[in-house]
Amino acid sequence: MIANDRHIDHAVAQVVDVQQGQLPAPQVKAFFDEPTFTVSYVVSDPQTKRAAIIDSVWNFDQSSGRTSLDSADRIVAYAQQQNLTVDWILETHAHADHLSAAPYLQEKLGGKMAIGREIVTVQGVFGKIFNEGTEFARDGSQFDRLLDDGDVLAIGGIPVIALHVPGHTPADMAYVIGDALFTGDTMFMPDYGSARADFPGGDARQLYRSVRRLMKLPDATRVFLCHDYKAPNRDQFAWETTMLAERTGNVHIHEGVSEDDFVAMRTQRDATLSMPKLILPSLQVNMRGGHLPEPEENGVSYLKQPVNLL
C-alpha cells in the first residue's frame, strides 16, 4: 500500500524551493556501467561538498566467478577529486541485475548505507528461495538505516526525501534530492517505458500507482534513471529526462493510460522476458547489503545456483 501523499506534497515544495533559489540545486554526476546497463550517481551539495551515492555497481564476471572494483573505483576517484564527504550510500532496491559495491564504498569513503524498510520482505522471500540458514539475518541489519516513506535525510543543506514506490519489487524507494528525482527501476526513459513487475513480490498495479504518484512532481523536476537499454531508433544511451517528458511521453504510462490497460500491457510483456543474467548472484549479495555469503571452512565464499526454480 502506498503511503499518504503528504510526502509527495513535501517533495513538490522542495523542487519549487530549488526553482525559486531558496535551496541549492544538487550537483549530479552519473557513472554508466554498460555490461549491466546500470547508472550510479554521486549527488552533492555544491556549497558544503556533502554527498550521497546511489545504486553503485560491483563488477562480476559470472563465468569465472571473479569480481572487479573498476566501476566503484571510478566513484571513489571522483569523490576524492571533488573533495566530497559522503554521508549516505543509498540503494533504491535489492537489484536483480548487478551486485552492489556499497560496503567497499563505505570502507573507502565513509557514509551510512540505507535502503527501504521492505528489504526485510525481500530477505524473507529470497532467504527461502536460496534455502539460507538461520545465520542469515532477515531483519535488514546488514544496512545502517531502513527507510520509511517520507523519511528525510540530508546532504549538507539539501534534504533527501525517501518515497516508497513498490511495484517492481516490494522494497523500491525513490529519492527526491533538491530538484532531482532518482527513480530506481520504477520507470525508464520516456521512449523505453517502465520496469518489469513479475519478480517475487512485484505487482504491476502497485507499479502504476507508484509512477502516477511520482508524476505529481513539478514538470521541471530532473529525473534520473537507474537503467537504460537504448530504445529502438535511439543510438545513444540516456538516463536523464524531466517529469514533463515522462508524464506526457512515456510510452507505457503517459497521461491517459488507464491502470487496467497498463496492468494488461505489463503482464503480457513480462511473460515474454527472460530472467536477468545476474539475478541469482545479485540477489544473494544484495539482500546481504552488498556482502558475499560467509566463507566456508576452506575460506571461499559460494553463491548458490538453484536448478529448475525461477
Steps between C-alpha positions, in 0.01 A plus 500: 500500500631846409524747783330835542575753225599768749854374440463574130373847594821548701708384203314736265568790734870416505523501119326839494742632763792410273333665202448817706858504622417420861694171485813421299459259211699182560791415276446160335777286353397182318706183452371258236589129513420372152527124574206531742346815345507653850546865591649589838496855633701724727272782615655789688423837656734741317511734800598250770656218291286242684384213278296184452575204273203325339492144353868411471635206294742225603612341175455122481602254229264206542696252288816537711336597829736796527414848620651832401490844661546698180157668512520570872850642473379754243260627766772503765733697274231755417400551864862549601578735210197713589584494873157360581393368838265208447217492753273238339533194279148440377339206325171538318432125545669159507605488136463184291741600223818616672686463828522795739839647591360678806725336765814577301396862447420533869846369584667746261280807541291458815130568517204296620332233287123534465217320320123477531360318803325246278840341433398271784222363278748439219739330744221275620401396148849441365628355825254217433576480128873459569435279803708724725551382855420681821836677485361721221330792674169600345456822699687747279787522747753486215413868438559799726150637449168372370289774344125555515291704259557869569822463699729799457878478490739776390815566302623831633220752460294288259232265638475146365136386504445123482184379326376141507412400142421126494409306191824392337581347839335552840798700626555761229581853611537821302696797629421869448816703551443869437349524151619151400310171518682167502241245398680169532315252278150647513533646150752550222554757226171610341574307180571177694219497756480320832662228706384140517278396790521119491771437759386345831303770682467715187160640405414687179205676662720630780759606244240705313394676819861564603583661165182708505598621845844609379340675205347750742843662527544826303561492125855633535609230746820342371445124476797263525452133412678189626522328160489563129487241223478732195150499356456407132616778267715662771879481454620627837443389857312757708398517864385856572163647406229718658172427667317683223656268242408193705145614568422591142720260304574179689399228254358273772348732755447851365195701596187333370618141547260331742609275783330195348659561160844538657460181706391306191794632297752443777376147574511401134841656448653349814395151388738535201806613699785274602653527845791746541834326447628589845177455698622208713838643612358853524219416738717283723746787539260795506266353760813491717566870445769437238686230693585153378374201699726406788807300385485126555771308686735521200480880513299531177157662462248321281190619319223248450355401164151355553385262225152522346391765750452840334 
